[in-house]
Each structure stands twice: as C-alpha cells, then as structure tokens.
Amino acid sequence: MEWFTAPEYWLSRLLMQRALAGVYVVAFVTAALQFRPLLGERGLLPVPRYVRAVPFRAAPSIFHWHYSDRFHAAVAWSGAALAGAVAAGAADTVPLWAAMLMWAVLWALYLSLVNTGQTWYAFGWESLLLEAGFLAVFLGNERTAPPVLVLWLVRWLLFRVEFGAGLIKWRGDRCWRDLSCLDHHHETQPMPGPLSRRFHLLPRRLHRVEVAANHVTQLLVPVLLFTPQPVAGAAAALMIVTQLWLIASGNFAWLNWLTVVLALSALDTPRFTGPRAYGDPPLWFVVLVCALTALVAVLSYRPARNLLTRKQQMNRSFDVLHLVNTYGAFGSVTRVRHEIVVEGTTDERPGPDTVWHAYEFRGKPGDVRRRPPQIAPYHLRLDWLMWFAALSPAYARGWFDPFLRKLLENDRDTLRLLRHNPFPDAPPVHVRALLYRYRFTTRAERRETGAWWHRTPVREFRPPLRAPAAPRGHAGDRPAG
C-alpha cells in the first residue's frame, strides 16, 4: 500500500509522538497539582456543581458518572503516568491496537478534565492538545509505517494554528499593521518571563522587525507546508525557530511547545535517514485512518469558514470533543499593564494607619524586586485568570470573591497555589484587592533601585472583605466599614 504509507517519515513520527507525550505529562501534572482548590468539591468552581448543571452530551466527561476529589486526582496522575510511559517508548513495544488504545485513553482522560474545567481550562492550548492527541491515536507505532493521510492532517492542524494566529492579528489591532505592537506586548503579555524585560528594551526598529517577521511566518510560510520537500521542511523549521523565540520572550504554557511538536512532523527527515522496512498495514487500520480523514474533512468546514470571515473568532471549538478547532492569539494588544495585588490585615477596623501585607503569586508580577520567573510549559491557571481579571472585572465573576474567602480561612489547598502567604500562623481578618499599573524599569532605574518593575496605584479593585464573625457568623460577607 504505497499510497497509504510514508515509511521515510518514521523519525518525524517518532519525534512528534514522544514530544507530544511529554506535553501530555506536563498537562496532567498541572491538573493534578491545581485541581483541588480550583475545581474540587470545595474548590472555587466545583466540578460536582458543574456536572449537575451541564448534561453529558454538552460536555462529555467521565466525571458525569462519578466524581470525588480522590477520583479526579487518580485520573490526573494516571494520565501523567501513562503519558510518561508513552514518552519513554512504551507504545512502540506493543501491538498496534494497544498503542492506539494508549493514545485514546490519554485523549479521553484529558477531554474529561477540559470539559469540566470551566474558566480554568478556557485556553486555546487545551483544545490544541486534544486535537493533536486525537490525531496521534492514528499515527501508528513502530510496527507500521506512518500513514500519509494522518501526516497531512497534522500539517492541516499546524496550518490553522499559525495562519489563524496571523489573520487574527492582521485583522485586529492596528498596531500589528503599523508594526508597533511589540513596543508594548513584551511588557503587557499575561505572564512575562526572565528575558521579557530585555526583549521589551530592544530598540524600536528591532520591534518592527519582530512584527514583520511574525507576519511572514504566520501568513506566508504556513502555505508552504503543502508543498514538496525540502520546501515544506524548511517552512516547518522556520516555524520552530519562531516558536523558540516566543518561548524565550514569555510564558505561554505549552502553546509554543506544542506548535513545535506539530512542526516536527513536517521536517525533511527523509533527507538524512531514509525509509525503514515495514509490512503492509492491517486493513482495519487503513479503514480507520480513511474514516478519520473523512471526519476531519467534514468537521473542518466551520473552522475553515471562520478563517475566511472578517468576524474571525479565535480559540473556539466547534464540537464538544474538540476534534477540529480554530486558533489565534492577541488580536488586540494592551498598551498598559494592570496588576491586581491582594492584601490582608489582622486589624479589626481598617483605617488610614492599617498595615496591609501582600500575597505573592508564583508567576504573575507582584513584588517589584522579583525577576519574572520561567514557568512554561507549566501552566499557572490562577495567575493567568488574575491577568484577565485586571483587564476587566467581568473575567473575575464567579471565582474572585470565593478566592478571597479562602484566604480569610487560610485554606491550605488555595494557599498552595501562591508563592507567599503573609499570615502563616493565623488567617487575616480582612482581605482586599488593589489595582496597580506596572511597567518594566528602565536600565537606569534598574541600576539605581534593583527593581524589575515600577508600579503606581490606580484604584481599589475589591473593598476589604471581612472574615465571618465567630461563632455566630452571618452567611455572606460584605465590605467592611
């Protein structure tokens, strides 16, 4: 079946599958370490409440059949262990059907997490991991040659990721068209990294070069994925270089890493390795791959139409299984960085002389003297939602006040999401949230103060919230004073 297989792409498949399994490991570990305070039975947005309100057909998940925090933890850690085994090569040591089952279990477990994750999982890279993971089910293993059709489907996914991101920028904020967006973006992006300040302080002419190169890579280069080698491989390599640049300049969870993984499948590895000898694939496998191709072709209609419309949507799933999605990022760029600083005090009646102590988050800016850390590919879900909440209080609706109440309880699980708790011995009496404007310090300011950030107060984001009175606390908190 020469038309069906591409044995010369064995190394490309190997690299993609092992790296994709590694991304799965990170995703499952992220879920295991963070789900209890965010989604657990006593979490900010509990899964049990969600599955009672949303039917299975609208959000398929094993948690519709059973939920407990222990079961959720078992799902997450089992997924991490299975993904680790696949990354180590376990799927290449078993029969084809067993390898496919391994990949299918990974996809089904993560789908259950995403479909009940609510706001905490409303990110484009969740759907991207699910779509890539579903295609990986049909890529085969060392016992069969890579199927050509699935390799093309992976390129179609990579095309939509890059081209969708390029179109949403070109159609969106004017600064992408006048090449000035990166005068602001390195500073105002959701989660700056250790090198983000250096990128921000580059000369403006280099920022213009960055934007122009981005347009070339996302609007022109993706088309070359569908050309013969070595052009397609060169296009994939250029995408990888661009993604590594983005990885160095900020923390975007596993979005850029996963895009690199997809691009690995299109590299011109046959030029250096040559084909391996494989027998004919089983007929049932051929039938399944052809059925997959037909399914993706049908489901691609709405994402493709979305790319062509002026009202393009980004990061949307058109089916509950997240099989074929639309992608994009930063259609608009904020010019000013706002940060929410959460503080607490033990004063019974806060006043002008009250001393407030700040909670520090693991990733997002807080202490101006702390260098932005490297977090990605790990994903700090609370920190990311705090960035969105600073853009608009609407993003905080439903979870922010419950988060503050958890701080008033010194809730152990919630505090594990934070870097520093200023009240280790007893909980605060009041907590509040203030909005600040942050900007990177100049080189002169950095030398003089040692600070990475300069901040100025903007307004109160949330008035002081008081801990319920004991032992006769009233249901519901209200602002103090």
C-alpha positions as CSV (number, residue, x, y, z in Angstrom):
1,M,0.0,0.0,0.0
2,E,2.4,2.6,-1.2
3,W,-0.3,5.2,-1.5
4,F,-1.2,4.8,2.2
5,T,2.2,4.9,4.0
6,A,5.3,7.1,4.1
7,P,7.9,4.9,5.7
8,E,10.6,7.6,5.2
9,Y,8.9,9.7,7.9
10,W,9.5,7.3,10.7
11,L,11.8,9.7,12.5
12,S,9.4,12.6,12.2
13,R,6.6,10.5,13.7
14,L,8.9,9.3,16.5
15,L,9.9,12.8,17.4
16,M,6.4,14.1,17.3
17,Q,4.8,11.3,19.3
18,R,7.5,11.3,22.1
19,A,7.4,15.1,22.4
20,L,3.6,15.1,22.4
21,A,3.5,12.6,25.2
22,G,5.9,14.9,27.1
23,V,3.4,17.7,26.7
24,Y,0.6,15.4,28.0
25,V,2.8,14.8,31.1
26,V,3.0,18.5,31.8
27,A,-0.7,19.0,31.3
28,F,-1.7,16.1,33.5
29,V,0.7,17.1,36.3
30,T,-0.6,20.7,36.1
31,A,-4.1,19.3,36.6
32,A,-3.1,17.0,39.5
33,L,-1.4,19.8,41.4
34,Q,-4.0,22.5,40.9
35,F,-7.4,20.9,40.6
36,R,-8.4,20.7,44.2
37,P,-8.5,24.4,45.1
38,L,-9.8,25.4,41.6
39,L,-12.3,22.6,40.8
40,G,-12.5,20.2,43.7
41,E,-15.5,19.6,45.9
42,R,-14.6,22.7,48.0
43,G,-13.0,24.5,45.0
44,L,-13.7,27.9,43.6
45,L,-15.7,26.4,40.7
46,P,-16.6,22.9,41.9
47,V,-16.9,20.1,39.3
48,P,-19.8,18.4,41.1
49,R,-21.9,21.6,40.8
50,Y,-20.9,21.9,37.1
51,V,-21.8,18.4,36.1
52,R,-25.2,18.7,37.8
53,A,-26.0,21.8,35.7
54,V,-24.4,20.7,32.3
55,P,-25.5,17.4,30.7
56,F,-23.1,14.8,29.4
57,R,-23.9,15.5,25.7
58,A,-22.9,19.1,26.1
59,A,-19.6,18.3,27.9
60,P,-18.7,14.6,27.7
61,S,-16.6,13.6,30.7
62,I,-16.2,10.6,33.0
63,F,-16.9,12.9,35.9
64,H,-20.6,12.9,34.9
65,W,-20.7,9.2,36.0
66,H,-18.7,9.7,39.2
67,Y,-16.8,12.5,40.9
68,S,-14.7,12.7,44.0
69,D,-11.5,14.6,44.7
70,R,-9.7,11.3,45.0
71,F,-11.1,10.1,41.7
72,H,-10.1,13.4,40.0
73,A,-6.6,13.0,41.4
74,A,-6.4,9.4,40.2
75,V,-7.4,10.5,36.7
76,A,-4.8,13.2,36.6
77,W,-1.9,11.1,38.0
78,S,-2.9,8.1,35.9
79,G,-2.8,10.3,32.8
80,A,0.6,11.6,33.8
81,A,2.0,8.1,34.4
82,L,0.6,6.7,31.1
83,A,1.9,9.8,29.2
84,G,5.3,9.3,30.8
85,A,5.3,5.7,29.7
86,V,4.4,6.6,26.1
87,A,7.1,9.3,26.1
88,A,9.6,6.6,27.2
89,G,8.6,4.4,24.2
90,A,6.1,2.0,25.7
91,A,3.6,2.5,22.8
92,D,6.3,1.2,20.4
93,T,6.7,-2.1,22.2
94,V,3.1,-3.3,22.0
95,P,0.8,-4.3,19.1
96,L,-0.7,-1.5,17.0
97,W,-4.1,-1.8,18.6
98,A,-2.7,-1.5,22.1
99,A,-0.6,1.6,21.1
100,M,-3.7,3.2,19.7
101,L,-5.6,2.4,22.9
102,M,-2.9,4.1,25.0
103,W,-3.2,7.3,22.9
104,A,-7.0,7.1,23.0
105,V,-7.0,6.8,26.8
106,L,-4.8,9.8,27.1
107,W,-7.1,11.8,24.9
108,A,-10.3,10.6,26.8
109,L,-8.8,11.4,30.2
110,Y,-7.7,14.9,29.2
111,L,-11.0,15.5,27.5
112,S,-12.7,14.8,30.8
113,L,-10.5,17.4,32.5
114,V,-11.1,20.1,29.8
115,N,-14.8,19.6,29.5
116,T,-15.4,20.1,33.3
117,G,-12.6,22.7,33.8
118,Q,-14.8,25.7,33.0
119,T,-13.0,29.0,33.2
120,W,-9.7,27.5,34.3
121,Y,-9.5,25.5,31.1
122,A,-10.8,28.1,28.7
123,F,-7.5,28.4,26.8
124,G,-6.7,27.6,23.2
125,W,-3.9,25.2,24.0
126,E,-6.3,22.9,25.8
127,S,-8.2,22.3,22.5
128,L,-4.9,22.2,20.6
129,L,-3.6,19.4,22.8
130,L,-6.8,17.4,22.4
131,E,-6.8,17.8,18.6
132,A,-3.2,16.8,18.3
133,G,-3.7,14.0,20.8
134,F,-6.6,12.6,18.8
135,L,-4.6,12.6,15.6
136,A,-1.8,10.8,17.4
137,V,-4.1,7.9,18.0
138,F,-4.0,7.2,14.3
139,L,-0.3,7.8,13.6
140,G,0.6,4.1,14.4
141,N,3.7,2.9,16.1
142,E,7.0,1.1,15.2
143,R,5.0,-1.9,13.8
144,T,3.5,0.1,10.9
145,A,4.7,2.8,8.6
146,P,3.4,6.3,9.2
147,P,0.1,6.9,7.4
148,V,0.3,9.6,4.8
149,L,-3.2,10.9,5.4
150,V,-2.6,11.5,9.1
151,L,0.7,13.3,8.4
152,W,-1.3,15.7,6.1
153,L,-3.9,16.1,8.8
154,V,-1.2,17.2,11.3
155,R,0.1,19.7,8.7
156,W,-3.5,21.0,8.3
157,L,-3.7,21.5,12.1
158,L,-0.3,23.3,12.1
159,F,-1.5,25.5,9.3
160,R,-4.6,26.5,11.2
161,V,-2.7,27.3,14.3
162,E,-0.2,29.6,12.5
163,F,-2.4,31.0,9.8
164,G,-5.3,31.7,12.2
165,A,-2.9,33.5,14.6
166,G,-1.6,35.6,11.7
167,L,-5.0,36.5,10.4
168,I,-6.4,37.5,13.8
169,K,-3.5,39.9,14.2
170,W,-3.7,41.4,10.8
171,R,-7.5,41.9,11.1
172,G,-7.3,43.0,14.7
173,D,-5.3,45.7,16.4
174,R,-3.9,48.4,14.2
175,C,-0.5,48.2,15.9
176,W,0.0,44.8,14.1
177,R,-0.3,46.6,10.7
178,D,1.9,49.6,11.6
179,L,4.4,47.2,13.2
180,S,4.3,48.8,16.7
181,C,2.6,46.1,18.8
182,L,5.8,44.8,20.3
183,D,6.5,48.2,21.7
184,H,4.0,47.1,24.3
185,H,3.4,43.3,24.1
186,H,6.6,42.1,25.9
187,E,5.6,44.2,28.9
188,T,1.9,43.7,28.9
189,Q,1.7,40.0,28.0
190,P,-0.1,37.7,30.5
191,M,3.0,36.1,32.1
192,P,6.4,37.7,31.4
193,G,9.5,35.5,31.7
194,P,13.0,36.1,32.8
195,L,14.0,37.6,29.4
196,S,10.9,39.6,28.7
197,R,12.3,42.9,30.0
198,R,15.3,42.5,27.8
199,F,13.0,42.0,24.8
200,H,10.9,45.0,25.8
201,L,14.0,47.2,26.0
202,L,15.2,46.3,22.5
203,P,15.3,49.3,20.1
204,R,12.0,50.0,18.4
205,R,13.4,49.3,15.0
206,L,14.0,45.7,16.1
207,H,10.5,45.5,17.4
208,R,9.3,46.4,13.9
209,V,11.5,43.6,12.5
210,E,9.9,41.2,15.1
211,V,6.4,42.1,14.0
212,A,7.2,41.9,10.3
213,A,8.9,38.5,10.8
214,N,5.8,37.3,12.6
215,H,3.6,38.3,9.7
216,V,5.8,36.4,7.3
217,T,6.0,33.3,9.5
218,Q,2.2,33.2,10.2
219,L,0.7,34.4,7.0
220,L,3.0,33.2,4.2
221,V,5.1,30.4,5.5
222,P,2.2,28.1,6.5
223,V,1.1,27.8,2.9
224,L,4.5,26.2,2.1
225,L,3.6,23.2,4.4
226,F,1.6,21.8,1.5
227,T,4.5,22.0,-1.0
228,P,7.0,19.2,-1.7
229,Q,10.2,18.7,0.3
230,P,12.6,20.3,1.0
231,V,10.4,23.4,1.0
232,A,7.8,22.1,3.4
233,G,10.6,21.0,5.8
234,A,12.2,24.4,5.6
235,A,8.9,26.1,6.4
236,A,8.4,23.8,9.4
237,A,12.0,24.6,10.6
238,L,11.3,28.4,10.3
239,M,8.2,27.9,12.4
240,I,10.2,26.1,15.0
241,V,12.7,28.9,15.2
242,T,9.9,31.5,15.6
243,Q,8.3,29.5,18.3
244,L,11.6,29.2,20.2
245,W,11.8,33.0,20.0
246,L,8.4,33.2,21.6
247,I,9.3,30.7,24.3
248,A,12.3,32.8,25.2
249,S,10.3,36.0,25.3
250,G,7.4,34.9,27.6
251,N,5.4,32.2,29.3
252,F,2.5,30.8,27.2
253,A,2.0,27.5,28.9
254,W,2.6,24.7,26.3
255,L,1.2,26.6,23.3
256,N,4.5,27.3,21.7
257,W,6.0,24.0,22.8
258,L,3.1,22.1,21.2
259,T,3.4,24.1,18.0
260,V,7.0,23.0,17.8
261,V,5.8,19.4,18.3
262,L,3.5,19.7,15.4
263,A,6.2,21.2,13.2
264,L,8.5,18.3,13.9
265,S,6.2,16.0,11.9
266,A,6.8,18.1,8.7
267,L,10.6,18.3,8.9
268,D,12.5,16.9,6.0
269,T,13.9,13.9,8.0
270,P,13.9,11.5,4.9
271,R,16.8,13.5,3.5
272,F,19.0,12.3,6.4
273,T,17.5,8.9,7.4
274,G,15.8,7.2,4.5
275,P,12.9,4.8,4.9
276,R,12.6,1.8,7.1
277,A,11.1,-1.6,6.0
278,Y,7.5,-2.1,7.1
279,G,4.9,-4.7,6.1
280,D,1.5,-3.8,4.8
281,P,-0.7,-2.2,7.5
282,P,-3.8,-4.1,8.7
283,L,-6.9,-3.5,6.7
284,W,-8.8,-2.4,9.8
285,F,-6.2,0.3,10.4
286,V,-6.5,1.5,6.8
287,V,-10.3,1.8,7.2
288,L,-10.0,3.7,10.5
289,V,-7.5,6.2,9.0
290,C,-9.7,6.8,6.0
291,A,-12.7,7.3,8.3
292,L,-10.7,9.7,10.4
293,T,-9.7,11.7,7.3
294,A,-13.3,11.9,6.1
295,L,-14.4,13.0,9.6
296,V,-11.8,15.8,9.8
297,A,-12.6,17.0,6.3
298,V,-16.3,17.4,7.3
299,L,-15.5,19.0,10.6
300,S,-13.0,21.4,9.0
301,Y,-15.8,23.3,7.2
302,R,-16.6,25.6,10.0
303,P,-13.0,26.3,11.1
304,A,-12.0,27.0,7.5
305,R,-15.0,29.3,7.0
306,N,-14.0,31.0,10.2
307,L,-10.6,31.7,8.8
308,L,-12.2,33.4,5.8
309,T,-14.7,35.6,7.6
310,R,-13.9,39.2,8.7
311,K,-15.6,38.3,12.0
312,Q,-13.0,35.6,12.7
313,Q,-13.2,34.0,16.1
314,M,-10.1,32.7,17.8
315,N,-9.6,29.7,20.1
316,R,-13.1,28.2,19.6
317,S,-14.1,24.6,19.5
318,F,-17.0,23.7,17.1
319,D,-17.7,20.3,18.6
320,V,-17.8,19.0,22.2
321,L,-14.9,16.6,21.5
322,H,-12.5,19.3,20.4
323,L,-11.6,17.4,17.3
324,V,-11.2,20.3,14.8
325,N,-10.9,23.8,16.2
326,T,-9.9,27.3,15.3
327,Y,-7.0,29.1,16.9
328,G,-5.4,32.5,17.3
329,A,-3.9,34.8,19.9
330,F,-3.5,38.5,20.7
331,G,-5.8,40.0,18.1
332,S,-5.5,43.1,20.3
333,V,-2.6,44.2,22.5
334,T,-2.9,46.1,25.7
335,R,-0.8,49.3,26.0
336,V,-0.8,49.4,29.8
337,R,-0.2,46.6,32.2
338,H,-2.5,46.4,35.2
339,E,-2.0,44.0,38.0
340,I,-4.2,43.0,40.9
341,V,-2.4,43.0,44.3
342,V,-4.2,41.0,47.0
343,E,-3.5,42.1,50.6
344,G,-4.6,41.1,54.1
345,T,-4.6,42.6,57.6
346,T,-5.3,41.5,61.1
347,D,-6.8,44.9,62.1
348,E,-10.4,44.6,63.2
349,R,-11.2,48.0,61.8
350,P,-9.1,49.0,58.8
351,G,-8.2,52.7,58.6
352,P,-5.5,55.0,57.2
353,D,-2.9,53.6,59.5
354,T,-3.6,50.0,58.8
355,V,-0.7,47.9,57.7
356,W,-1.6,45.6,54.8
357,H,0.5,42.6,53.8
358,A,0.6,41.4,50.2
359,Y,0.1,37.8,49.0
360,E,2.6,36.8,46.4
361,F,1.7,34.6,43.4
362,R,4.0,32.1,41.8
363,G,4.2,33.6,38.3
364,K,2.4,36.9,37.9
365,P,4.1,40.2,38.8
366,G,3.8,41.3,42.4
367,D,6.9,42.2,44.3
368,V,8.6,44.8,42.1
369,R,12.1,43.5,43.0
370,R,11.3,39.9,41.9
371,R,12.5,38.9,38.5
372,P,9.8,37.3,36.3
373,P,10.2,33.5,36.6
374,Q,10.3,30.9,33.9
375,I,7.1,28.9,34.2
376,A,6.2,27.5,30.8
377,P,5.4,24.8,29.7
378,Y,3.8,24.5,33.2
379,H,0.5,26.4,33.4
380,L,-0.4,28.6,36.4
381,R,-4.1,28.8,35.9
382,L,-4.9,31.2,38.8
383,D,-2.1,33.6,37.7
384,W,-3.4,33.7,34.2
385,L,-7.0,34.4,35.3
386,M,-5.7,37.2,37.5
387,W,-4.3,38.9,34.4
388,F,-7.7,38.6,32.7
389,A,-9.4,39.9,35.8
390,A,-7.1,43.0,35.8
391,L,-8.3,43.7,32.2
392,S,-12.0,43.6,33.3
393,P,-13.8,42.6,36.5
394,A,-16.1,40.5,34.3
395,Y,-13.4,37.9,34.0
396,A,-13.4,37.5,37.8
397,R,-17.1,37.0,38.1
398,G,-17.9,33.7,39.9
399,W,-14.4,32.9,41.4
400,F,-12.7,36.0,42.7
401,D,-14.7,36.6,45.9
402,P,-14.7,32.9,46.7
403,F,-10.9,33.1,46.3
404,L,-10.7,35.9,48.8
405,R,-12.9,34.0,51.2
406,K,-10.5,31.1,51.0
407,L,-7.7,33.4,52.0
408,L,-9.7,34.5,55.0
409,E,-9.9,30.9,56.0
410,N,-6.2,30.3,55.4
411,D,-7.4,27.4,53.2
412,R,-4.4,25.1,52.8
413,D,-5.1,24.0,49.3
414,T,-5.7,27.5,48.0
415,L,-2.5,28.8,49.6
416,R,-0.5,26.1,47.8
417,L,-1.3,28.0,44.6
418,L,0.5,31.0,46.0
419,R,4.2,31.7,46.4
420,H,4.0,33.5,49.8
421,N,1.3,33.7,52.5
422,P,1.9,36.6,54.8
423,F,-0.3,35.1,57.5
424,P,1.3,31.6,58.2
425,D,0.1,31.4,61.9
426,A,-3.5,32.7,61.8
427,P,-5.7,34.0,59.0
428,P,-6.2,37.7,58.3
429,V,-9.3,39.5,59.5
430,H,-9.8,41.4,56.2
431,V,-8.5,41.0,52.7
432,R,-8.7,43.4,49.8
433,A,-7.6,43.8,46.2
434,L,-5.9,46.9,44.7
435,L,-5.2,47.6,41.0
436,Y,-1.8,48.9,40.1
437,R,-0.2,50.0,36.8
438,Y,3.1,48.1,36.2
439,R,5.8,48.8,33.8
440,F,9.3,47.5,33.4
441,T,12.0,49.7,34.9
442,T,14.5,51.4,32.6
443,R,18.1,50.4,32.7
444,A,18.9,53.4,34.8
445,E,16.1,52.6,37.3
446,R,17.2,49.0,37.5
447,R,20.8,50.1,38.4
448,E,19.5,52.5,40.9
449,T,16.8,50.5,42.7
450,G,17.4,46.9,41.8
451,A,13.7,46.6,40.8
452,W,12.4,44.9,37.8
453,W,9.1,46.7,37.8
454,H,7.8,50.2,38.6
455,R,4.3,50.4,39.8
456,T,1.7,53.1,40.6
457,P,-1.7,52.7,42.3
458,V,-4.8,53.0,40.1
459,R,-7.8,52.2,42.2
460,E,-9.4,49.8,44.6
461,F,-10.4,46.6,42.8
462,R,-12.2,45.0,45.7
463,P,-13.1,46.7,49.0
464,P,-12.0,45.0,52.2
465,L,-13.8,41.7,52.8
466,R,-14.1,40.6,56.4
467,A,-13.9,37.1,57.8
468,P,-17.3,35.8,59.1
469,A,-17.8,36.6,62.8
470,A,-17.3,33.6,65.1
471,P,-19.2,31.7,66.4
472,R,-22.3,33.5,65.0
473,G,-21.2,34.4,61.6
474,H,-23.8,35.5,59.1
475,A,-24.0,33.8,55.7
476,G,-22.4,36.0,53.1
477,D,-19.6,38.5,53.5
478,R,-19.9,42.2,53.0
479,P,-17.4,45.0,52.6
480,A,-16.0,46.3,55.9
481,G,-17.0,49.7,57.2
